[in-house]
Amino acid sequence: MSDIAVLGAGHTGPIIARMGVETGHHVSLSASGDPQKIALITQVLVPGAEPRWGAEAVRDAKIVVLAMPLHAFQKLDPALFEGKLVIDIMNYWPPTDGDQPLFDVAGRGSSEIVAEGLAGATVVKTLNHIGYHDMDDRRRPAGAPDRLAMGVAGDDPAAVARVAALVDSFGYEPIVFDSLAAGRDFEPGSPVFGALMTPAEFLAALVPAQRAA
Ligand SMILES: NC(=O)c1ccc[n+]([C@@H]2O[C@H](COP(=O)([O-])OP(=O)(O)OC[C@H]3O[C@@H](n4cnc5c(N)ncnc54)[C@H](OP(=O)(O)O)[C@@H]3O)[C@@H](O)[C@H]2O)c1
């Protein structure tokens, strides 16, 4: 049984899977189809992770990371996610996602819509606002002066605390928000999206954004 199933084996999935393996978890990695197609990249990029069919990986995992393009989300079977803790790292990015009417809703965050679609799961939004190229090499231990902030937002306090601990162990300073709606503050278009910020910089950048909202 995997602790963590990462769905998506593109830019970000393998990095998150590697952070999981390096912090002692049993991690599976899945793309949209046959795991044999990602066996080599798993072996090279994430030694120790297990390539698996997505549905089987989700069924067996405690935590599922959605690291796929948002346009692929609607093809998921919500029944598979019943009772799972889901970490949503996805962003609505029309240049790659195309126009997605489901997510094109003013005043709603993409993770809120994901959570509605996966009603039996507990969704936490994080790991979405730092680019994949930085996500790996900007990891720092707690207390490092250049440790970066990572927003963690969700409606379930226990799930948020669990994911915050995971983010902390991965090498980022979790900045916790007590609602999934608050995760809108670190979506594309926000001042912190794609920026590399210490916790103080992150919080300072969010305050004017919240006042303008
Ligand atoms: N790129 C970044 O810097 C970055 C940083 C933070 C967050 N994000 C977000 O993370 C998400 C993924 O971005 P990316 O750049 O890693 O995407 P990407 O490189 O395009 O990779 C997409 C991966 O998702 C897989 N996939 C598609 N449908 C799937 C399904 N049903 N089950 C399992 N895997 C599936 C694809 O597999 P196939 O090849 O088999 O289709 C592919 O391996 C996006 O929502 C993005 O906004 C990206």
The ligand as an SDF file (V2000), in Angstrom:
LIG
                    3D

 48 52  0  0  0  0  0  0  0  0999 V2000
    4.7730   23.1000  -14.1900 N   0  0  0  0  0  0  0  0  0  0  0  0
    4.9070   23.7530  -13.0380 C   0  0  0  0  0  0  0  0  0  0  0  0
    5.9030   24.4540  -12.7840 O   0  0  0  0  0  0  0  0  0  0  0  0
    3.8310   23.6230  -11.9940 C   0  0  0  0  0  0  0  0  0  0  0  0
    4.0770   24.0060  -10.6710 C   0  0  0  0  0  0  0  0  0  0  0  0
    3.0730   23.8700   -9.7140 C   0  0  0  0  0  0  0  0  0  0  0  0
    1.8460   23.3530  -10.0950 C   0  0  0  0  0  0  0  0  0  0  0  0
    1.6380   22.9980  -11.3940 N   0  0  0  0  0  0  0  0  0  0  0  0
    0.3300   22.4380  -11.7730 C   0  0  0  0  0  0  0  0  0  0  0  0
    0.4800   21.0360  -11.7540 O   0  0  0  0  0  0  0  0  0  0  0  0
   -0.3200   20.4540  -12.7710 C   0  0  0  0  0  0  0  0  0  0  0  0
    0.5600   19.6010  -13.6670 C   0  0  0  0  0  0  0  0  0  0  0  0
    1.5000   20.4380  -14.3090 O   0  0  0  0  0  0  0  0  0  0  0  0
    2.7400   19.8340  -15.0830 P   0  0  0  0  0  0  0  0  0  0  0  0
    3.4790   20.9990  -15.6260 O   0  0  0  0  0  0  0  0  0  0  0  0
    3.4400   18.8510  -14.2240 O   0  0  0  0  0  0  0  0  0  0  0  0
    1.9690   19.0470  -16.2550 O   0  0  0  0  0  0  0  0  0  0  0  0
    2.5740   18.1930  -17.4330 P   0  0  0  0  0  0  0  0  0  0  0  0
    4.0550   18.2860  -17.4510 O   0  0  0  0  0  0  0  0  0  0  0  0
    1.7970   18.5260  -18.6560 O   0  0  0  0  0  0  0  0  0  0  0  0
    2.2360   16.6790  -17.0080 O   0  0  0  0  0  0  0  0  0  0  0  0
    0.9500   16.2100  -17.0140 C   0  0  0  0  0  0  0  0  0  0  0  0
    0.9620   14.7760  -16.5050 C   0  0  0  0  0  0  0  0  0  0  0  0
   -0.3680   14.4780  -16.0670 O   0  0  0  0  0  0  0  0  0  0  0  0
   -0.6620   13.1620  -16.5170 C   0  0  0  0  0  0  0  0  0  0  0  0
   -2.0860   12.8910  -16.5140 N   0  0  0  0  0  0  0  0  0  0  0  0
   -3.0620   13.3760  -17.3210 C   0  0  0  0  0  0  0  0  0  0  0  0
   -4.2500   12.8240  -16.9720 N   0  0  0  0  0  0  0  0  0  0  0  0
   -4.0030   11.9810  -15.9350 C   0  0  0  0  0  0  0  0  0  0  0  0
   -4.8060   11.1150  -15.1510 C   0  0  0  0  0  0  0  0  0  0  0  0
   -6.1240   10.9890  -15.3620 N   0  0  0  0  0  0  0  0  0  0  0  0
   -4.2220   10.3720  -14.1740 N   0  0  0  0  0  0  0  0  0  0  0  0
   -2.8930   10.4750  -13.9430 C   0  0  0  0  0  0  0  0  0  0  0  0
   -2.0600   11.2930  -14.6550 N   0  0  0  0  0  0  0  0  0  0  0  0
   -2.6250   12.0210  -15.6450 C   0  0  0  0  0  0  0  0  0  0  0  0
   -0.0230   13.0970  -17.8750 C   0  0  0  0  0  0  0  0  0  0  0  0
    0.0790   11.7620  -18.3170 O   0  0  0  0  0  0  0  0  0  0  0  0
    0.0120   11.3940  -19.8920 P   0  0  0  0  0  0  0  0  0  0  0  0
    1.3060   11.8410  -20.4700 O   0  0  0  0  0  0  0  0  0  0  0  0
   -0.1710    9.9040  -19.8810 O   0  0  0  0  0  0  0  0  0  0  0  0
   -1.1790   12.1320  -20.4480 O   0  0  0  0  0  0  0  0  0  0  0  0
    1.3250   13.7470  -17.5480 C   0  0  0  0  0  0  0  0  0  0  0  0
    2.1950   12.7840  -16.9960 O   0  0  0  0  0  0  0  0  0  0  0  0
   -0.9990   21.6080  -13.5120 C   0  0  0  0  0  0  0  0  0  0  0  0
   -2.3050   21.7600  -13.0550 O   0  0  0  0  0  0  0  0  0  0  0  0
   -0.1360   22.8020  -13.1640 C   0  0  0  0  0  0  0  0  0  0  0  0
   -0.8540   24.0240  -13.1620 O   0  0  0  0  0  0  0  0  0  0  0  0
    2.5920   23.0910  -12.3450 C   0  0  0  0  0  0  0  0  0  0  0  0
  1  2  1  0
  2  3  2  0
  2  4  1  0
  4  5  1  0
  4 48  2  0
  5  6  2  0
  6  7  1  0
  7  8  2  0
  8  9  1  0
  8 48  1  0
  9 10  1  0
  9 46  1  0
 10 11  1  0
 11 12  1  0
 11 44  1  0
 12 13  1  0
 13 14  1  0
 14 15  2  0
 14 16  1  0
 14 17  1  0
 17 18  1  0
 18 19  2  0
 18 20  1  0
 18 21  1  0
 21 22  1  0
 22 23  1  0
 23 24  1  0
 23 42  1  0
 24 25  1  0
 25 26  1  0
 25 36  1  0
 26 27  1  0
 26 35  1  0
 27 28  2  0
 28 29  1  0
 29 30  1  0
 29 35  2  0
 30 31  1  0
 30 32  2  0
 32 33  1  0
 33 34  2  0
 34 35  1  0
 36 37  1  0
 36 42  1  0
 37 38  1  0
 38 39  2  0
 38 40  1  0
 38 41  1  0
 42 43  1  0
 44 45  1  0
 44 46  1  0
 46 47  1  0
M  CHG  2   8   1  16  -1
M  END
$$$$
